[in-house]
């Protein structure tokens, strides 16, 4: 028994100590001190379960998450308002009564303020009786998806390792100690109160802790009025403690650890959202884990994770600063230095977070991905559909994580079903409509306490871009026919009926129409939000029509809706109108703006993430985009992390590497916590994903039928290499460059054919043969 313990400790210590050391060929974040704040802790996740690991030597906190922890249920209806209300609003706008329309759209259609939040699962506490004596280090391995911590105590060294396994749906925590007395302390799991209300009970049985409860929200709001929710998703969380040496025993609501040399903790959690047998499922998992070992679990986890993560490798050159802790490197960038390697780490961190928060069979990544310590989270940690949810999935296709798009697409299918009821009941129209925001239960009604916030009909249209892009990247005809086309068709059906003729010029427009979260100065000098055909609405609807018509042609569908959409598409007013000052108009007329540096740049949707504007095809609009962005920035734009990330993508589309890199630097300086989480502030994960997509966009673009290589390479990235990026057409791309010049590009296609390649203003045509790499050398 003693020999077995010694071998376990030696293996565990070597493993964990190696993880804390920074090898030249590994990608890690590391620190010399434990986390004191939640935004300093390190995340692990498997899409379903997540944790934030603090790495505290004495009173360790591992904050826990599960992706379906929401209060309430799908019981607040599907709509508010009637087709007659829509007619009245349109009449007000035609008469130029913007303020009355603003008031009435909220009164007649909106559910106003809504508080119903994704919630924390709780906390795992490890209260140890030892004290730190030195030698502290903690790390997150992006290569292998685990956190580690190691530190000295009296007479020995303690190591910790944490990972979240997708194959076995379990959070694993492993401790080892070489101290003579081993590990001694108390293990407990609990959950914060919902106001004054307890939300969980914990019991112990042998070496297992069981926490049961229900997600409630006694401070919930609906229609901006109190709507206490004393019901919600029910959960069952279990912690199994296995010891080598010493003893683990039940102690009321806790487990007592005495003299243990190696301690392995397995935590599982299941909820009623996924099935009525959630408690039985937890019991079965624990029974199976009793027969498992950490090595096998970790190997399965590693094989699963690296199958996704290892598809893309990025090297941006620069000095290797891995010997410096991550927080010190961030501080150096804030002081003005450039750290190309840290920029590459942040790129891969975005991929790591997407793998950790969006897997097959889970819910999509929310405003905080999966990681949330609150009962009432900022903005409910829900699904905002006017950029935030979409930005979460910008890196999915281009960074070769296409499977991770599936939770979003499945969610869109759920939304579309309820959106059909909303369209019919609220507007008297066919097809489906999704407004500004939603949550686990998939409501599609409008929520807007103010007319500029949430009174928007473009959520479904923007989501449909992801449905279409997934097809463009994969070329999956079965998916197109079974999933994408039905969604595109019903989305187009709604918008075809939604459009009305503008009495000023006879053009078809969206009305009532807003530009997300922004407002304009009406002719009477006061702020207003609703208009007749905002730029973004017009651009989105046009894009939905175009994508639907292309899909219909691919599938040979030529029914009456196709003809209707074709006709209405030609009669639409353009969403791309250049004003007298050379900027693209955001609304239907050149109104002044009360917030000239607004964080949303919605009127540039057709430029990015859309593809209607390019330097070659639409040079005047291309110039107008630049002027529009310059104006926003001159007035203090990009105040949030996600807005800055969007600017990186805009800069890449402008083919301006220096501009893009400037915004990368600004992101590090203003919007990154020391654990590399994006700071809105507070934490909001979309900026992480937007950044990763932006770096990919700087190196490869594949919209508009050509592969543009190194389109926005900054001076700071003198030498570099990336392998495994994905282009539309299901083509993998490797790029290598030296002295700012492309050395070679390698393409791997699943289908034979030809593709256009653009580099340094020159166009070449490359023949691709399925399964065989093709090389391009300028």
LINBEL-V695379 format. One record per residue. N is the residue number from 1. PHI is phi in whole degrees, -180 to 180 (* if undefined). Layout:
n={N;N}
phi={PHI;PHI}
This chain:
n={1;2;3;4;5;6;7;8;9;10;11;12;13;14;15;16;17;18;19;20;21;22;23;24;25;26;27;28;29;30;31;32;33;34;35;36;37;38;39;40;41;42;43;44;45;46;47;48;49;50;51;52;53;54;55;56;57;58;59;60;61;62;63;64;65;66;67;68;69;70;71;72;73;74;75;76;77;78;79;80;81;82;83;84;85;86;87;88;89;90;91;92;93;94;95;96;97;98;99;100;101;102;103;104;105;106;107;108;109;110;111;112;113;114;115;116;117;118;119;120;121;122;123;124;125;126;127;128;129;130;131;132;133;134;135;136;137;138;139;140;141;142;143;144;145;146;147;148;149;150;151;152;153;154;155;156;157;158;159;160;161;162;163;164;165;166;167;168;169;170;171;172;173;174;175;176;177;178;179;180;181;182;183;184;185;186;187;188;189;190;191;192;193;194;195;196;197;198;199;200;201;202;203;204;205;206;207;208;209;210;211;212;213;214;215;216;217;218;219;220;221;222;223;224;225;226;227;228;229;230;231;232;233;234;235;236;237;238;239;240;241;242;243;244;245;246;247;248;249;250;251;252;253;254;255;256;257;258;259;260;261;262;263;264;265;266;267;268;269;270;271;272;273;274;275;276;277;278;279;280;281;282;283;284;285;286;287;288;289;290;291;292;293;294;295;296;297;298;299;300;301;302;303;304;305;306;307;308;309;310;311;312;313;314;315;316;317;318;319;320;321;322;323;324;325;326;327;328;329;330;331;332;333;334;335;336;337;338;339;340;341;342;343;344;345;346;347;348;349;350;351;352;353;354;355;356;357;358;359;360;361;362;363;364;365;366;367;368;369;370;371;372;373;374;375;376;377;378;379;380;381;382;383;384;385;386;387;388;389;390;391;392;393;394;395;396;397;398;399;400;401;402;403;404;405;406;407;408;409;410;411;412;413;414;415;416;417;418;419;420;421;422;423;424;425;426;427;428;429;430;431;432;433;434;435;436;437;438;439;440;441;442;443;444;445;446;447;448;449;450;451;452;453;454;455;456;457;458;459;460;461;462;463;464;465;466;467;468;469;470;471;472;473;474;475;476;477;478;479;480;481;482;483;484;485;486;487;488;489;490;491;492;493;494;495;496;497;498;499;500;501;502;503;504;505;506;507;508;509;510;511;512;513;514;515;516;517;518;519;520;521;522;523;524;525;526;527;528;529;530;531;532;533;534;535;536;537;538;539;540;541;542;543;544;545;546;547;548;549;550;551;552;553;554;555;556;557;558;559;560;561;562;563;564;565;566;567;568;569;570;571;572;573;574;575;576;577;578;579;580;581;582;583;584;585;586;587;588;589;590;591;592;593;594;595;596;597;598;599;600;601;602;603;604;605;606;607;608;609;610;611;612;613;614;615;616;617;618;619;620;621;622;623;624;625;626;627;628;629;630;631;632;633;634;635;636;637;638;639;640;641;642;643;644;645;646;647;648;649;650;651;652;653;654;655;656;657;658;659;660;661;662;663;664;665;666;667;668;669;670;671;672;673;674;675;676;677;678;679;680;681;682;683;684;685;686;687;688;689;690;691;692;693;694;695;696;697;698;699;700;701;702;703;704;705;706;707;708;709;710;711;712;713;714;715;716;717;718;719;720;721;722;723;724;725;726;727;728;729;730;731;732;733;734;735;736;737;738;739;740;741;742;743;744;745;746;747;748;749;750;751;752;753;754;755;756;757;758;759;760;761;762;763;764;765;766;767;768;769;770;771;772;773;774;775;776;777;778}
phi={*;-65;-64;-59;-62;-62;-66;-59;-66;-61;-63;-65;-65;-60;-63;-73;-65;-63;-66;-83;-86;-97;-79;-58;-99;-115;-116;-142;-110;-148;-147;-96;-145;-71;-76;-103;-112;-59;-80;-110;-71;-111;-90;-131;-170;-127;91;-96;-110;-140;-152;-114;-101;-85;73;-80;-69;-102;-120;-72;-119;-118;-79;-110;-137;-137;-75;-110;-78;-132;-81;77;-167;-83;-127;-106;80;-117;-159;-150;97;-137;-57;-66;-64;-63;-60;-65;-61;-65;-63;-61;-68;-61;-83;79;-94;-62;-68;-65;-64;-58;-67;-74;-67;-71;-64;-90;-115;-92;-86;55;-73;-128;-118;-159;-112;-61;-131;-66;-78;143;-139;-103;-111;-119;-96;-98;-89;-86;-125;-67;-115;142;66;-80;-156;-136;-155;-123;-88;-78;-68;-121;60;-149;-100;-144;-145;-148;-162;-89;-130;-57;85;180;-136;-111;-126;-134;-140;-136;-148;-116;-92;-76;-59;-110;47;-145;-96;-114;-125;-125;-117;-134;-142;-102;-66;-55;-90;67;-93;-136;167;-131;-110;-151;-128;-153;-141;-62;-71;-97;67;-98;-102;-67;-120;-159;-126;-122;-132;-125;-148;66;-107;-126;-102;-125;-115;-123;178;-146;-77;-117;-149;-71;-98;-66;-131;-147;60;61;-125;-56;-144;-55;-111;-97;-146;171;-67;-92;-137;-138;-119;-131;-121;-103;-113;-115;-122;-119;81;70;-152;-124;-140;-67;-146;72;-93;-133;-116;-99;-108;-135;64;-87;-90;-138;-122;-117;-115;-115;-118;-125;-152;-139;-133;-69;-61;-91;156;-70;-94;-63;-67;-61;-62;-61;-61;-64;-62;-63;-62;-69;-69;-61;-100;-97;-136;-62;-60;-66;-63;-68;-63;-66;-60;-65;-63;-65;-66;-71;-59;-90;-63;-73;-65;-123;-124;-127;-131;-104;72;81;-73;-81;-111;-65;-72;-95;-60;-62;-65;-71;-67;-64;-61;-66;-66;-61;-84;121;-82;-113;-129;-60;-66;-67;-64;-69;-63;-64;-60;-70;-63;-61;-66;-58;-68;-69;-61;-80;-125;-151;-129;-54;91;-108;-76;-69;-64;-95;-58;-114;74;-140;-97;-154;-95;-104;-85;-119;-84;-56;53;67;46;-102;-116;-89;-107;-102;169;-65;-63;-64;-62;-53;-108;-58;-82;-58;-80;-69;-98;66;-126;-58;-61;-73;-74;-59;-58;-67;-65;-63;-66;-60;-61;-65;-61;-62;-64;-73;-65;-66;-65;-61;-61;-74;-72;-86;-118;68;-124;-88;79;-137;-133;-128;-89;-82;-152;-153;-150;-55;-83;74;-68;-120;-70;-78;-127;-158;-71;-128;-63;-77;-112;104;-84;-143;-111;-96;-59;-66;-63;-67;-62;-66;-60;-68;-59;-75;-61;-60;-68;-60;-78;-97;66;-81;-67;-63;-62;-58;-73;-82;-115;-67;-65;-58;-68;-61;-66;-74;-66;-66;-61;-62;-64;-64;-82;-70;-61;-130;-81;-77;-63;-77;-144;80;-74;-83;-139;-91;-158;-69;-135;-133;-115;-42;65;-118;-143;-132;-93;-71;-55;-86;87;-107;-69;-145;-126;-88;-149;-103;89;-67;-58;-66;-59;-63;-67;-66;-63;-60;-65;-59;-61;-61;-69;-63;-66;-67;-65;-61;-66;-62;-97;72;-95;-140;-82;-63;-64;-58;-67;-64;-65;-57;-66;-70;-58;-74;-98;-72;-72;-64;-90;-121;-118;-93;-78;-62;-89;89;-96;-78;-68;-92;-121;-75;-141;-78;-74;-77;-121;-74;-125;-71;-108;-58;-67;-82;-124;-62;-72;-104;-53;-67;-87;-158;-85;-72;-141;-82;-120;-138;-63;-80;-89;-136;-60;-69;-67;-60;-66;-66;-60;-59;-64;-64;-70;-58;-66;-59;-69;-64;-109;87;-66;62;-74;-103;-62;-67;-66;-64;-63;-61;-66;-62;-67;-58;-62;-62;-67;-78;64;-118;-65;-68;-63;-61;-70;-60;-75;-63;-61;-67;-61;-64;-74;-115;-137;-132;-77;-69;-90;70;-66;-72;-102;-60;-81;-75;-58;-148;-79;-58;-63;-63;-71;-64;-62;-58;-64;-65;-62;-61;-65;-69;-100;-153;-130;-135;-80;64;78;-146;-98;-96;-98;47;-71;-142;-81;-81;-61;-66;-101;-64;-124;-177;-157;-139;-125;92;-63;-115;-107;-59;97;60;-117;-84;-132;-111;-133;-135;-139;-140;51;68;-120;-63;-93;-159;-130;-124;-117;-126;-109;-87;-130;-73;161;-124;-140;-88;-122;-117;-147;54;80;-106;-114;-130;-109;-114;-85;-115;-118;-52;80;-120;-68;-118;-109;-124;-129;-68}
